[in-house]
Amino acid sequence: MVLHEVQGTVCESCSRLRREMVHNTIHSGKFEASELQIGRLVGSGGFGSVFEARYRGERLAVKKLHRGTKNERAALESFEAESSILHFSHPNIVRTLAVLTIMDTRCIIMEFAVCPPAGLAHLDLKPGNVLVTEDDLCKLADFGCCRAIEEDNKPTSPTKSNLTGTYAYRAPELLKGESPSTKADIYSFGVCLWQMLTREQPYGNENQHVVIFGVVAYQLRPELNEEIITGDEQYVNLIRQCWQAEAKLRPAASEIVTKLQETDFSSEQLEELKANNHDRSRMCTSQVCLENN
């Protein structure tokens, strides 16, 4: 191993250790909120806005909940849902570190990132909630609509909810007001797979009420034209299985992983993947390490 590779490995290891120490300090509750430096706005949604923040030099994300929203009950449900995953730790989930009130505003501190564990339905799975870290690791974010699910795929909490998720990705049984299950996320994942393949917005600019009625009554789905079907038959078959109208006919997450691993990608597709995932050498100098310590 050449010198710059050794330096890069050491630097990444130290950076990871420092990040974990900061995360654990915040998660334990033994930190000074006054040291939290809140910076630029990253994004905003129906119930809150997310800001980039720093604590002892480590980059974080802080979600501030909007005050005076039209649907206070739904906002509170969303806050409680996100608070409920404080004990979760998974490499593919944006970790929630703390829930607190800053200047009369409810806030959620999370790790910063550009498959939920068993027993939890996310219920708002969409590309906008799948973030990518600097290490090209995908993380699922925004658990404001999540629900705890029992082993028989029934919700452990009351079925009545004021949260709706995003209609274009929402399973038909949820649009009909039925109880959620983890198979609802599989439907949403199917729409995400379609969007990754076509690079288009599902249903375009169609009126949401037209889409909802079509999905529920006529099994409307995003368009799969002949060119797409011919070029990616295995992938398209997986999409169709994921967005089946009957939840019980959709594959389990473990089955999807197996199917994706068995999918044969063309040489052109592989070359495109390689180009998009170009090598990012992380050469570092002692000056950079000192600045980050």
C-alpha positions as CSV (number, residue, x, y, z in Angstrom):
1,M,0.0,0.0,0.0
2,V,1.5,3.3,-1.0
3,L,1.8,6.2,1.4
4,H,-1.2,8.3,0.3
5,E,-3.4,5.2,0.6
6,V,-2.2,4.7,4.2
7,Q,-2.8,8.3,5.0
8,G,-6.3,8.2,3.5
9,T,-7.2,5.0,5.5
10,V,-5.9,6.5,8.8
11,C,-7.7,9.8,8.1
12,E,-11.0,8.1,7.3
13,S,-10.7,5.9,10.4
14,C,-10.1,8.9,12.7
15,S,-12.9,10.9,11.0
16,R,-15.3,8.0,11.5
17,L,-14.3,7.6,15.2
18,R,-14.7,11.3,15.8
19,R,-18.1,11.3,14.2
20,E,-19.3,8.4,16.3
21,M,-18.1,10.0,19.5
22,V,-20.0,13.2,18.7
23,H,-23.1,11.2,17.7
24,N,-23.0,9.2,20.9
25,T,-22.5,12.3,23.1
26,I,-25.6,13.9,21.6
27,H,-27.6,10.7,21.8
28,S,-26.7,10.3,25.5
29,G,-28.2,13.8,26.1
30,K,-25.0,15.0,27.8
31,F,-24.3,17.9,25.4
32,E,-24.7,21.6,25.5
33,A,-27.4,22.7,23.0
34,S,-25.9,26.2,23.0
35,E,-22.8,24.7,21.2
36,L,-25.0,23.6,18.3
37,Q,-24.3,25.9,15.4
38,I,-27.3,26.0,13.0
39,G,-26.4,27.0,9.4
40,R,-28.0,26.9,6.0
41,L,-31.4,25.6,5.0
42,V,-31.1,22.2,3.3
43,G,-34.8,21.5,2.6
44,S,-38.3,22.1,3.8
45,G,-41.4,19.9,4.0
46,G,-45.0,19.9,5.2
47,F,-44.2,19.7,8.9
48,G,-40.7,21.1,9.2
49,S,-37.4,22.5,7.7
50,V,-34.0,20.8,7.8
51,F,-30.9,22.8,8.4
52,E,-27.2,21.9,8.2
53,A,-25.6,22.3,11.6
54,R,-22.3,21.7,13.4
55,Y,-21.4,20.5,16.9
56,R,-17.8,20.4,17.9
57,G,-16.8,20.5,14.2
58,E,-19.0,17.6,13.2
59,R,-21.6,18.2,10.5
60,L,-25.2,17.3,11.6
61,A,-28.8,18.0,10.4
62,V,-31.4,19.7,12.5
63,K,-35.1,19.5,11.7
64,K,-37.1,22.3,13.1
65,L,-40.9,21.7,13.1
66,H,-43.1,24.4,11.8
67,R,-45.2,26.2,14.3
68,G,-48.8,27.1,13.7
69,T,-49.4,24.5,11.0
70,K,-53.0,24.0,9.7
71,N,-53.0,20.4,10.9
72,E,-51.4,20.5,14.4
73,R,-52.5,16.9,15.1
74,A,-50.8,15.5,12.1
75,A,-47.7,17.6,12.9
76,L,-47.6,16.2,16.4
77,E,-48.0,12.6,15.1
78,S,-45.1,13.2,12.7
79,F,-42.9,14.5,15.5
80,E,-43.8,11.5,17.8
81,A,-43.2,9.0,14.9
82,E,-39.7,10.4,14.3
83,S,-39.0,10.5,18.0
84,S,-39.9,6.8,18.3
85,I,-36.8,5.7,16.2
86,L,-34.3,7.2,18.7
87,H,-33.1,3.7,19.6
88,F,-32.6,2.6,16.0
89,S,-29.1,2.2,14.7
90,H,-28.7,0.8,11.1
91,P,-26.2,1.6,8.4
92,N,-29.0,2.4,5.9
93,I,-31.0,4.6,8.2
94,V,-30.3,8.3,9.0
95,R,-29.8,8.1,12.7
96,T,-31.9,10.3,15.0
97,L,-29.6,11.5,17.7
98,A,-31.8,13.7,19.9
99,V,-35.2,15.3,20.3
100,L,-35.4,18.6,22.1
101,T,-36.9,22.1,22.2
102,I,-34.9,25.1,21.2
103,M,-36.4,28.5,21.8
104,D,-39.9,27.1,21.9
105,T,-39.4,25.1,18.7
106,R,-39.5,21.3,18.6
107,C,-36.3,20.1,17.0
108,I,-34.8,16.7,15.9
109,I,-31.0,16.3,15.6
110,M,-29.9,13.8,13.1
111,E,-26.7,12.6,11.4
112,F,-26.0,14.5,8.2
113,A,-26.4,12.6,4.9
114,V,-26.8,13.7,1.4
115,C,-34.3,-0.8,4.8
116,P,-35.9,0.0,7.9
117,P,-35.5,-2.7,10.5
118,A,-38.1,-5.5,10.8
119,G,-41.3,-4.4,12.6
120,L,-41.5,-0.9,11.1
121,A,-43.3,0.4,8.0
122,H,-41.8,3.7,6.7
123,L,-44.9,4.7,4.7
124,D,-43.3,7.6,2.9
125,L,-40.6,5.9,0.8
126,K,-39.6,8.0,-2.2
127,P,-36.3,9.2,-3.8
128,G,-36.5,12.4,-1.8
129,N,-36.2,10.4,1.4
130,V,-33.2,8.3,0.3
131,L,-30.1,10.3,1.1
132,V,-26.5,9.6,0.1
133,T,-23.5,10.0,2.4
134,E,-20.1,11.2,1.3
135,D,-19.1,7.5,1.3
136,D,-21.8,6.7,-1.3
137,L,-23.9,4.9,1.3
138,C,-27.7,5.2,0.9
139,K,-29.7,6.1,4.0
140,L,-33.4,6.1,4.5
141,A,-34.6,9.4,6.1
142,D,-37.8,11.1,7.4
143,F,-39.7,8.7,9.5
144,G,-42.5,11.2,10.2
145,C,-45.1,8.7,8.8
146,C,-43.7,5.5,10.1
147,R,-45.8,2.9,12.0
148,A,-44.8,0.0,14.2
149,I,-46.0,-3.4,12.7
150,E,-46.4,-6.7,14.4
151,E,-45.2,-10.0,13.0
152,D,-48.5,-10.7,11.3
153,N,-48.1,-7.4,9.4
154,K,-50.7,-5.6,11.5
155,P,-50.1,-2.2,13.1
156,T,-49.3,-2.3,16.8
157,S,-50.7,1.3,17.2
158,P,-54.2,2.5,16.4
159,T,-54.9,2.5,12.7
160,K,-56.4,6.0,12.6
161,S,-53.8,8.5,11.4
162,N,-53.7,12.0,10.2
163,L,-50.5,11.4,8.1
164,T,-50.8,10.7,4.4
165,G,-47.3,10.4,2.9
166,T,-46.8,11.2,-0.8
167,Y,-49.7,10.1,-3.1
168,A,-47.6,9.1,-6.2
169,Y,-45.7,6.5,-4.2
170,R,-48.5,5.4,-1.8
171,A,-49.9,1.9,-2.0
172,P,-53.6,1.5,-3.1
173,E,-54.6,0.0,0.3
174,L,-53.4,3.1,2.1
175,L,-55.2,5.4,-0.4
176,K,-58.3,3.5,0.5
177,G,-57.7,4.1,4.2
178,E,-56.8,0.5,5.1
179,S,-54.3,-0.5,7.8
180,P,-50.7,-0.2,6.8
181,S,-48.2,-3.1,6.5
182,T,-44.5,-3.4,5.4
183,K,-45.8,-4.4,2.0
184,A,-46.9,-0.8,1.5
185,D,-43.3,0.1,1.4
186,I,-42.6,-2.6,-1.2
187,Y,-45.2,-0.9,-3.5
188,S,-43.4,2.5,-3.0
189,F,-40.1,0.8,-3.7
190,G,-41.5,-0.4,-7.0
191,V,-42.4,3.2,-8.0
192,C,-38.9,4.2,-6.9
193,L,-37.4,1.5,-9.1
194,W,-39.5,2.8,-12.1
195,Q,-38.2,6.3,-11.5
196,M,-34.6,5.2,-11.3
197,L,-35.1,3.5,-14.7
198,T,-37.0,6.2,-16.5
199,R,-35.6,9.3,-14.7
200,E,-39.1,10.7,-14.8
201,Q,-41.6,11.9,-12.2
202,P,-44.4,9.3,-11.7
203,Y,-47.7,10.5,-13.4
204,G,-46.1,13.7,-14.5
205,N,-48.3,16.7,-13.8
206,E,-51.5,14.8,-13.6
207,N,-54.0,15.9,-11.1
208,Q,-53.5,14.0,-7.8
209,H,-57.2,13.2,-7.4
210,V,-57.2,11.7,-10.9
211,V,-54.1,9.6,-10.0
212,I,-55.5,8.4,-6.7
213,F,-58.8,7.3,-8.2
214,G,-57.0,5.6,-11.1
215,V,-54.6,3.7,-8.8
216,V,-57.4,2.5,-6.5
217,A,-60.2,1.8,-9.1
218,Y,-58.3,0.9,-12.3
219,Q,-54.8,-0.2,-11.1
220,L,-53.2,2.8,-12.7
221,R,-49.4,2.7,-12.6
222,P,-46.5,4.8,-14.0
223,E,-46.1,4.1,-17.8
224,L,-43.9,1.2,-18.9
225,N,-43.4,1.6,-22.7
226,E,-42.3,-1.1,-25.0
227,E,-38.7,0.2,-25.3
228,I,-38.3,0.0,-21.5
229,I,-39.8,-3.5,-21.3
230,T,-37.6,-4.9,-24.1
231,G,-34.4,-3.4,-22.8
232,D,-34.8,-4.3,-19.1
233,E,-37.2,-7.3,-18.8
234,Q,-35.9,-8.7,-15.5
235,Y,-35.9,-5.3,-13.9
236,V,-39.4,-4.4,-15.2
237,N,-40.8,-7.7,-14.0
238,L,-39.5,-6.9,-10.5
239,I,-41.2,-3.4,-10.7
240,R,-44.5,-5.0,-11.6
241,Q,-44.2,-7.5,-8.8
242,C,-43.6,-4.7,-6.3
243,W,-46.6,-2.6,-7.3
244,Q,-49.1,-5.4,-7.4
245,A,-52.6,-4.3,-6.3
246,E,-52.8,-7.0,-3.6
247,A,-50.3,-6.5,-0.9
248,K,-49.9,-10.3,-0.3
249,L,-48.7,-10.8,-3.9
250,R,-45.8,-8.4,-3.5
251,P,-42.3,-9.9,-2.8
252,A,-40.7,-9.6,0.6
253,A,-37.6,-7.3,0.9
254,S,-35.3,-10.3,1.2
255,E,-36.7,-11.6,-2.1
256,I,-36.1,-8.2,-3.8
257,V,-32.4,-8.3,-2.7
258,T,-32.0,-11.7,-4.2
259,K,-33.7,-10.7,-7.5
260,L,-31.6,-7.6,-7.9
261,Q,-28.4,-9.6,-7.3
262,E,-29.6,-12.1,-10.0
263,T,-30.5,-9.4,-12.5
264,D,-28.3,-9.4,-15.6
265,F,-27.3,-5.8,-16.5
266,S,-26.1,-5.1,-20.1
267,S,-22.5,-4.0,-20.7
268,E,-23.7,-0.5,-21.5
269,Q,-25.6,-0.3,-18.2
270,L,-22.5,-1.5,-16.3
271,E,-20.3,1.1,-18.0
272,E,-22.8,3.8,-17.1
273,L,-22.8,2.6,-13.4
274,K,-19.0,2.7,-13.4
275,A,-18.9,6.2,-14.9
276,N,-21.4,7.5,-12.3
277,N,-19.6,5.8,-9.4
278,H,-16.1,7.1,-10.4
279,D,-13.2,6.6,-8.0
280,R,-13.0,9.3,-5.4
281,S,-9.5,9.1,-4.0
282,R,-9.4,10.6,-0.5
283,M,-5.8,11.8,-0.3
284,C,-5.2,13.8,2.8
285,T,-2.4,15.8,4.3
286,S,-1.4,16.3,8.0
287,Q,-2.7,19.9,7.7
288,V,-6.2,18.6,6.8
289,C,-6.1,16.2,9.7
290,L,-5.1,18.9,12.1
291,E,-7.8,21.2,10.9
292,N,-10.4,18.5,11.5
293,N,-9.2,17.6,15.0
